[in-house]
């Protein structure tokens, strides 16, 4: 589902992953806040039918740390998400 662009206020994101058809634009827009403005990626997963969001940085971002590097996404999914949960990944479109 590449090239699906989501507009949130003055930011745009591209849907990079949509595992098990998890992405619901309305629900995402209700949940996301300006806290996520600085992140290069927003990951969303469903635990107990509730949407959880987490921000990640690209490896070249000056704010990247081991815990929030996009290169560690698979570890995050394995360690912090319910088994076989629905999830999605949005990448910020840089202007």
N, C-alpha and C positions, 0 to 999 in steps of 0.2 A: 504494500500500500504506500509506496514511495510517492512523493510529490503531493501528498495530502497536506496542505498548509493550514495552520490554525492561527487565527489572529486573536491576541489577548491584549487589549488596550493598544499600546504602541509597539508591542513585540510580536514577532512572527516565529512560529515553530513548524518544523517538518516532522511528520510522523515517521519515525525510523523503524519501529517495531510495534506490532499489534498482536501479541501472542494470545491466542484463543479469543480473538475479537474483543479485547478488553476496552479499547478506547471508546469513551462516550464524551463527546465534546461538551455538552451542557454540564455534565457532572464535573468534568475537569475545570471548566470556567468558574463554577461555583466554589471550588475548593482552592484553586491557585491564588496566591497573594503576591504582593510585591517582594516578599522575602526571596522569591525565586528569580528575581530580575538579573542577578549577577551570574547565575549558573549557566553553563553551556548546554546542559541537558536536564530534562526533568523526567524522572522515572516514576511511574504510577503502578501500584499493584493493589489487588483486592485481598484483604484478610478479613474473614468473617463478614463478607459482603460489604465491607467499608473500604473506600478508596484511601490509600496512603500515598503521599508524594515525597520524593527525595530528590535533592539537587546533586548533580555531578559536574565536575569540571573536565575540560579537555586537558590532556597531559601537558600542553604548552601554556596553560593559564597560570598566571603568577600566584593565584590563590589555591592551586591544587595541593592537596595533601593525600596521603595514602588512603584515608577513609572515604574521600569524595572524588577519587580519580575514576573517570569513565572506564579506564583499563581494568578496574576491579569490579565492574558491574556483575559479571558472572559469579564472582565470590559472594557479592551482596545477595543476589537472587538465591543462591544455594544456602547461605547462612541465615538470612533474615526474612525470607518470604516463605509462605506456606507451600508445601509440595504441590506442583502443578497448578499453582494459582494463575489467574489471568493477570497479564501485565502489559504495559506499553512503555515506549521510550520516545520522547520528543527531543529534537535537536533545535537549538535556537538558530535562526537564520540571521547571520551578521550582515549588517548593511554597510 
